[in-house]
């Protein structure tokens, strides 16, 4: 590579680090966002991500408009809890009734949402069977009515997250994206799989390039982004304005920061070592206990153990022990043992 080529490549990399653009009246000073994940992107997880990345867009778990309107003191109320340093923070809402979605969006704005994100991509059967999530890609008029209703109900930006289509034969993301923009969406995130794929197969980042020139609002690409290098590949193939990271942050809450750093400097930061990951896991556990109470929290965090300890010796053995252990002190003893043995093994 010539000196001129290196300089051009450096300029392109630095440009990617500039604010993606404005989502409505909110400026996102990052090339990355934390994508919403039900049962995952709660306050403790977002707190860990924000510990590293100070500017990325964060998103809550999916909030059912039906449940929210019932005003029950259950898990949905916990989802509304936020901290000051989380801005910019999007609250994601699901549903298929425009009027109810509008009322729920007003509640989210009063609860502190900087952005309301509408879920039109969740592939889970119980969500889709109710007409919510990715089922809305089969009812584009209802989807449009929802965006219009929510947009009229709040004075904060409204975004939409959807997929390439319901099945491989129903890839209507091109028309759907234009409809969402015309209906008032201030930005959109596209998970580069169909609903029928769920989370299997490979995300088709190139698909987004087909619509990028047709859309004037910011577009975030989502799916299979697990490293700074993959984030770069995604932006190059998709032409998207930014990347939305979901499962990649599990066990690696610093990933978004490492991506930001890479686009800013061209440097690949090392992944956290096991002792650092265990310390973060301990923080995660303690924060979940503060939010949910010890009994519920220790069951809730079991899903995260495999991600924090993957790649170490005897990971399967430790995982089996951790997911069945109910004692807080014993769990921490196991975690300390992991660090001691991994450190000793070098």
C-alpha positions in Angstrom: 0.0 0.0 0.0 1.4 3.4 -1.0 1.7 6.3 1.5 -1.2 8.1 -0.3 -3.4 5.0 0.0 -2.6 4.7 3.7 -3.5 8.4 4.2 -6.8 7.9 2.3 -7.6 4.8 4.4 -6.8 6.7 7.6 -9.1 9.6 6.5 -11.9 7.1 5.8 -11.5 5.5 9.2 -11.4 8.8 11.0 -14.6 9.9 9.2 -16.4 6.9 10.5 -15.7 8.2 14.0 -17.6 11.4 13.4 -21.1 11.6 14.9 -23.3 9.3 12.8 -25.7 12.2 12.3 -28.7 13.5 14.2 -31.6 11.3 15.1 -34.2 13.9 15.2 -32.7 16.6 17.5 -30.3 14.1 19.2 -26.7 13.9 18.1 -25.1 10.4 18.4 -21.4 10.9 18.9 -20.5 7.3 18.1 -20.5 4.9 15.2 -22.1 2.2 17.5 -25.3 1.5 19.4 -26.4 -1.1 21.8 -29.3 -3.0 20.2 -32.3 -4.0 22.4 -32.4 -7.6 23.7 -35.4 -8.9 25.7 -34.3 -10.1 29.1 -30.7 -8.8 28.4 -30.3 -5.0 28.0 -31.6 -4.0 31.4 -30.1 -1.3 33.6 -27.2 -3.5 34.9 -26.1 -4.5 31.4 -26.4 -1.0 30.1 -24.4 0.3 33.0 -21.6 -2.0 32.1 -21.6 -0.9 28.5 -21.7 2.8 29.5 -18.7 2.1 31.8 -16.6 1.8 28.7 -18.5 3.7 26.0 -19.6 7.2 27.0 -21.3 8.2 23.8 -23.0 5.2 22.2 -26.8 5.0 21.9 -28.2 2.6 24.5 -31.5 0.8 24.1 -33.7 -0.8 26.8 -35.3 -4.2 26.6 -38.5 -4.6 24.6 -41.5 -3.1 26.5 -45.0 -4.4 25.7 -47.4 -1.6 25.2 -50.2 -3.9 26.4 -48.4 -4.6 29.7 -47.3 -1.1 30.1 -50.8 0.3 29.9 -51.9 -2.1 32.6 -49.5 -0.3 34.9 -48.6 -3.4 36.8 -45.6 -3.3 39.2 -43.8 -6.2 37.4 -40.8 -6.6 35.2 -42.0 -3.9 32.8 -41.7 -1.3 35.6 -38.1 -2.4 36.2 -37.4 -1.8 32.5 -38.3 1.9 32.9 -35.6 2.5 35.5 -32.7 4.6 34.0 -29.7 6.6 35.1 -28.7 10.1 34.1 -25.5 9.1 32.3 -27.4 6.7 30.0 -28.3 9.4 27.6 -28.8 9.0 24.7 -31.2 6.2 25.7 -33.9 4.7 23.6 -36.9 2.9 25.1 -38.1 0.1 22.8 -41.8 -0.6 22.6 -43.8 -3.4 21.0 -47.4 -3.7 19.9 -49.8 -3.6 17.0 -52.5 -1.1 18.1 -51.6 2.4 17.0 -53.6 4.2 19.6 -52.3 2.0 22.4 -48.7 2.4 21.1 -49.2 6.2 21.1 -50.4 6.2 24.7 -47.5 3.9 25.8 -45.0 6.1 24.0 -46.2 9.1 26.1 -45.5 7.1 29.2 -42.0 6.3 28.0 -41.3 10.0 27.3 -42.4 10.9 30.8 -40.2 8.1 32.2 -37.1 9.6 30.6 -36.8 8.2 27.1 -34.6 10.3 24.8 -35.9 8.2 21.9 -38.8 5.8 21.3 -37.9 2.8 19.3 -40.6 0.7 17.8 -40.0 -3.1 17.6 -40.9 -4.5 14.2 -38.2 -7.2 14.2 -38.6 -9.6 17.1 -39.0 -13.1 15.6 -40.1 -14.9 18.8 -43.3 -17.0 18.2 -45.4 -15.6 21.1 -44.6 -12.1 19.9 -45.3 -12.7 16.2 -48.5 -14.7 16.9 -49.9 -11.6 18.6 -49.3 -9.5 15.5 -46.3 -7.7 17.1 -42.6 -7.7 16.2 -41.6 -8.9 12.8 -45.3 -9.8 12.0 -45.7 -6.1 11.3 -43.6 -6.5 8.2 -46.6 -8.5 6.8 -49.0 -5.7 7.7 -47.1 -2.6 6.4 -50.2 -0.3 6.6 -50.6 -1.1 10.4 -46.8 -0.5 10.8 -47.1 2.8 9.1 -50.1 3.8 11.2 -48.2 2.9 14.4 -45.2 5.1 13.4 -47.5 8.0 12.6 -49.5 7.6 15.8 -46.3 7.5 18.0 -44.7 10.4 16.1 -47.8 12.5 16.8 -47.9 11.5 20.5 -44.4 12.5 21.5 -41.9 15.3 20.9 -38.8 13.1 21.0 -37.3 11.1 18.0 -39.0 7.9 16.9 -37.1 5.1 15.4 -37.9 1.6 14.0 -36.1 -1.7 14.2 -37.0 -4.4 11.6 -35.6 -7.3 9.5 -35.1 -8.0 5.9 -38.5 -9.5 5.7 -40.6 -12.3 7.1 -39.2 -15.1 5.0 -36.6 -15.3 2.2 -39.5 -15.1 -0.3 -40.9 -12.0 1.5 -37.9 -9.7 1.7 -39.8 -6.4 1.6 -37.2 -4.3 3.5 -36.6 -2.0 0.6 -40.3 -0.9 0.4 -40.7 -1.1 4.2 -37.8 1.2 4.9 -39.1 3.8 2.6 -42.6 3.5 4.1 -41.1 3.9 7.6 -39.3 7.1 6.6 -42.4 8.5 4.9 -44.4 7.7 8.0 -42.1 9.8 10.2 -39.3 7.5 11.5 -36.2 9.5 12.4 -33.9 6.6 12.0 -34.0 2.8 11.6 -32.1 -0.3 12.5 -32.1 -3.3 10.2 -31.3 -6.7 11.5 -29.9 -8.3 8.3 -31.8 -11.6 8.6 -35.4 -12.6 7.9 -37.8 -13.6 10.6 -37.7 -17.2 9.5 -33.9 -17.2 10.0 -34.4 -16.2 13.6 -30.7 -15.8 14.7 -29.2 -18.5 12.5 -27.3 -18.3 9.3 -25.2 -15.3 8.3 -26.4 -11.7 8.4 -26.7 -10.2 4.9 -25.1 -6.8 5.4 -24.9 -6.0 1.7 -28.7 -6.0 1.5 -28.7 -2.6 3.2 -26.6 -1.1 0.5 -29.6 -1.5 -1.8 -31.6 1.0 0.1 -29.1 3.4 1.6 -29.2 5.9 -1.3 -33.0 5.8 -1.1 -33.2 6.7 2.6 -32.2 10.1 4.1 -32.5 9.2 7.8 -29.7 7.3 9.6 -29.6 3.5 9.1 -27.9 1.2 11.6 -26.9 -2.3 10.5 -27.4 -5.2 13.0 -26.3 -8.8 13.1 -23.1 -10.8 13.5 -21.0 -7.8 14.7 -18.7 -9.4 17.3 -15.4 -7.5 16.8 -14.0 -4.1 15.6 -12.9 -5.8 12.4 -16.4 -7.2 11.7 -17.9 -3.8 12.4 -15.6 -2.3 9.8 -16.6 -5.0 7.3 -20.3 -4.4 8.0 -20.1 -0.7 7.3 -18.1 -1.2 4.2 -20.5 -3.8 2.8 -23.7 -2.1 3.9 -22.9 1.6 3.6 -24.8 2.0 6.9 -24.3 5.1 9.1 -23.5 2.9 12.1 -23.7 -0.5 13.7 -26.0 -1.8 16.4 -24.5 -4.5 18.6 -26.6 -7.1 20.3 -25.3 -10.5 21.3 -21.7 -9.4 20.7 -21.7 -7.5 24.0 -22.5 -10.6 26.0 -19.5 -11.3 28.2 -17.8 -8.4 26.4 -19.4 -5.1 27.5 -16.3 -3.3 26.3 -16.9 -4.3 22.7 -18.7 -1.1 21.6 -15.8 1.0 23.1 -13.2 -1.1 21.3 -15.1 -0.6 18.0 -15.2 3.2 18.7 -11.5 3.2 19.5 -10.7 1.3 16.3 -12.6 3.7 14.1 -11.0 6.6 15.9 -7.4 5.4 15.9 -7.1 2.3 13.7 -5.8 0.4 16.8 -7.2 -2.9 17.8 -7.4 -3.0 21.6 -7.0 -6.4 23.3 -10.0 -8.2 24.7 -10.5 -8.2 28.4 -8.6 -11.0 30.2 -10.5 -13.5 32.4 -9.8 -11.6 35.7 -11.3 -8.4 34.2 -14.3 -10.3 32.9 -14.9 -11.9 36.3 -14.8 -8.6 38.0 -17.4 -7.3 35.6 -19.5 -10.4 36.1 -19.4 -9.7 39.9 -20.5 -6.2 39.3 -23.3 -7.5 37.0 -24.5 -9.9 39.7 -24.5 -7.3 42.4 -26.4 -4.8 40.2 -29.0 -7.4 39.3 -29.5 -8.2 43.0 -30.0 -4.4 43.8 -32.6 -4.3 41.0 -34.4 -7.6 41.5 -33.5 -9.0 44.9 -31.0 -11.8 45.5 -33.2 -14.9 44.9 -34.6 -13.7 41.5 -31.3 -12.1 40.4 -29.2 -15.2 41.0 -31.5 -17.1 38.7 -31.7 -14.3 36.2 -27.9 -14.0 35.7 -27.4 -17.7 34.9 -27.9 -16.9 31.2 -24.8 -14.7 31.3 -22.3 -17.1 32.8 -21.4 -18.9 29.6 -20.5 -15.7 27.9 -18.2 -14.4 30.6 -16.2 -17.6 30.9 -16.2 -18.9 27.3 -12.8 -19.9 26.0 -11.3 -20.8 29.3 -10.2 -24.3 30.4 -13.0 -26.5 31.8 -15.6 -23.8 30.9 -18.3 -26.4 30.5 -17.6 -27.7 34.0 -17.7 -24.3 35.6 -20.8 -23.4 33.7 -22.6 -26.5 34.9 -21.7 -25.7 38.5 -22.6 -22.0 38.3 -26.0 -22.4 36.7 -27.1 -24.8 39.5 -25.6 -22.9 42.4 -28.0 -20.8 44.5 -25.6 -19.4 47.1 -24.3 -16.0 46.5 -21.1 -16.6 48.5 -20.4 -20.0 46.8 -20.9 -18.4 43.3 -18.3 -15.8 44.1 -16.0 -18.5 45.5 -16.3 -20.4 42.1 -15.5 -17.2 40.2 -12.4 -16.5 42.4 -11.3 -20.1 41.8 -11.6 -19.6 38.0 -9.4 -16.5 38.2 -6.8 -18.2 40.4 -6.5 -21.3 38.2 -6.5 -19.3 34.9 -3.9 -16.9 36.3 -1.7 -19.8 37.5 -2.0 -21.6 34.2 -0.8 -18.4 32.5 
